[in-house]
Structures are given as structure tokens and as C-alpha cells.
């Protein structure tokens, strides 16, 4: 009705719009005012909902990770060998390329976490913890089936994720001489040397 109060979009729509803005324009263009224009809300209304840009970014990351987690779950529970599912895990982990929006967001949240409160840091750790637990479970399964060498799954997962994070940062920031295909090849070689059982 004319002159009626316009309803605010659902929070998920706001988070999806934030992610789309990061993908299309880069994180530096994501301001509360610009996002407000995108979703038809005032920046004040967004601050009321989220409290700060830091909270908006963390909520957007949690939303994005929820979607990625569902995809990871599908990949890890399909009928395939542990090695094939590990390759799928790695493929999902590594950025698509320079300025990958999901990794751009991760890098910003990591950077801002230096000054974040404990609750925000706990939420970030929870996101990382799910990736870690899924990898540990997959490694343990592969070891029990004889596909992988008898490594300590938790220790190996910690090291592999650190390797993946380092390579992923290189891809996401566009470090010259490091692209997605090269990174995946490095990881395949590392896994062949350190994890695959000699059959």
C-alpha cells in the first residue's frame, strides 16, 4: 500500500547480497551504505541488525560456510573411495582463483579477528573445526580400509590444512607463479608421498 512501511528483507537475503557484492565488486566496495542500497535498507537499519561491519562479515562467512558445508557433506558421504573423496575435499578447499569471494571474506575475517572478542573468535574456530573434524574422519576411514598409511589422523589433518591454507592464500591474493592448477598438483604430490598406502 502507498506510504506503507516497507518490510526489511530476510537476513539470509542480506547475507547473500553481501556475498554477491564481494564477488562482483570486491570487499573494499562492501560498505553498510552500499549494501543498504542493494537490499533496500538504510545503513542504520543494517547496523541495528548486525551491530558492526565485523559482525556482518562474520555472519556472511557463517552463512557461506553453511552452504559450503552442505556441499562438503554431499561429497564426503558419496559412494567412493577415501582417496577420491579426499581429492574432492581438497578441490573444495582450494580457491577457484584470484579474488575468490569466499576466500576474500575468510582473509578479511582472519585479519579482523586479531581485535575480535572471544565470542567472535570462538565462532570462527567453530567454522574451522568442522573442516578439521570432517578431514580427520575421512583420514581415519581411509587408514582403516588400507587406502592410507597408518598416520595419526588428527596430526596429519592439522598439517594438511595448514598446507592448504598457505597455498589457498597464494591463489586468493593472486601471487604470481601460483595458480589453482599448480596448487592442486603440489597437494596431489604431497599426498602421494606422505599418505597413500603402497598397494
N, C-alpha and C positions, 0 to 999 in steps of 0.2 A: 504494500500500500504506500502511496506517496507520502513522503515525510516520515514514514515509519522507521523504527530503529533497525539498522542492518545487523544481521547476526554475524558474529565472528566465525571464521572458518574453523573446522575441527583442527585440533592441534596437529594431527598427523598431516593434514594438508599444508600447514605452515612448515613443518619439518621437511616435507617433500619439496616444497618450493625453495627452501633454503639450500637443499642438496642440489637442486636443479640450477640455482643461481651460481653455486660454487663450480659446477660442471661447465656452465656456459660462459661465465664472466670472471671466474677466479675468486678466491677468498677475499681479496682486498676490496672487491666491489660489494661484498655482503655486509651491508650496514643495516641497522634496525629500520632506518627510514626507507632504504631501498626495498627491503623485504616487506615492510608495511605496504608500500605502494603495490608490490607484486600480489599481495593477498588481500588488499582492500582493508587494511587496518592502520591505525596510527602507530607510530613508534612507541608512544606512551602505552598503548594497549599491549604491544608486544612485551614491553618491559614489565608491565603488570603480570603477564602470563609467565615470563621466563626469569625476570629479575635482573638479568645481565646478559651481555653477549656471550660471556664464558658459559653460562648455563644453556643458552640457546645452542651453542656449538656442541656441548656435551650431550644434550638431548638429541640433537641431529645425528651425532655419532651413534648413540644408543639405538636410535630408530634404524639407521643404515645398517648397523651390525645385526640387528634383529632380522632384517631381510637377508643379509649375507649368511647369518647363522642357519636360517631355514634352508638355503641353498646348500650350505656345507653339510647339513644333516642328510639331505637327499643324496648327496654324493657319497657320504661315508656309510650309508646303510644300504646302498645298492648291492646287487649280487655281482661281486667282482673280487679278485684277489686283493690282498692288502697292499701290494706294490702299486697296482693300478689306482686304488683309492688314495694312496699316499701321493701319487703323481697329481691326482685331481685336487687334493688338499693344497699342494704347493702351487698349482696353477691358479687356484682361487686366491691364494695369499698374495702372490706377486702382483704389483700394479699392472694395469693394462698399458701404461706408458707415462710419459711426461705429463704432469699436472692431472693425473688420475684423481677425480674428485674425492673418492673415499680416502685415499692416502693423503691428499692435501689436507683434508679435515683431521685425520689422525695426527699429522705433523703439527698442526696448529694446537690441537688439544694437548699433545705431549709438551709443547713449548709453554703453554699457559699453565700446565699442571705444576710447574715449579713454584707458583704462588697460590695454588688452589688449596682449599680447606681439605681436611681429612675425608669428609664425606664424598667430595668430588673425586679425590684420589682413589677411594675405595670403589666407586662406580667404574672408574677407568680400569682398575685392577680386575674387577669382575668381568669386564669385556674380554680382557686378555686371558683371564683364567679359563674361559670357555674354550678358546682356541687351544690352550695348553692341554686341558683335560681330554679334548677330542683327539689330539695328536698322541697323547700318552696311551689312550685306549687302543688306538689303531696300531701303534707300535707293539703293544703287548699282544694283541691278536696276531700280528704278523710273526712275532717271535714264537708264540705257542704253536703256530702252524708250520714253522720251519722255513718261512719265507725270508725272515730277517735273522741276523746273527743275535746271539743272546746278550744284548746290551741292556743297560739299566734304562727302562723306557722314560722315566722322569728326567734323568740327566741328559739323555740323548735329545729329548724333546726341547729342553731348555737351550741346548746348544744349537739345534737345528733352527729354532725360532729366532735366536739371535742372529744366525747367519742370514735367514730370510729377511729379518728386519733391516739389516745392513744393506743387503742387495736391494730391497724394496725402496729404501730411501734414495739410493743412487738412481733407480729408474724413475721414481716420482719427481725428483728435482731435475731430471734430465742431465745427469752427469755425463759428459762426453765420453764415449767409448764403452758405455754400459747401457745396453738396451734389454728389453724383456727376454728376447730370444737367447742372448748371451747368458743372462742370469739363470734361466731355466736349464741351460746346458751345464753351467757350473754346478748347479744343485743336483742334477742327474748324476754327474761325475762324482760328486761328494757322496751321494747315497750309494752309488755302486761300490765305491772304495770302502765305505765305513759301515754300511748296514746290510747290504744284500747278502744273503747266505750263499755259500758256494755249493751249488747243486750239481 
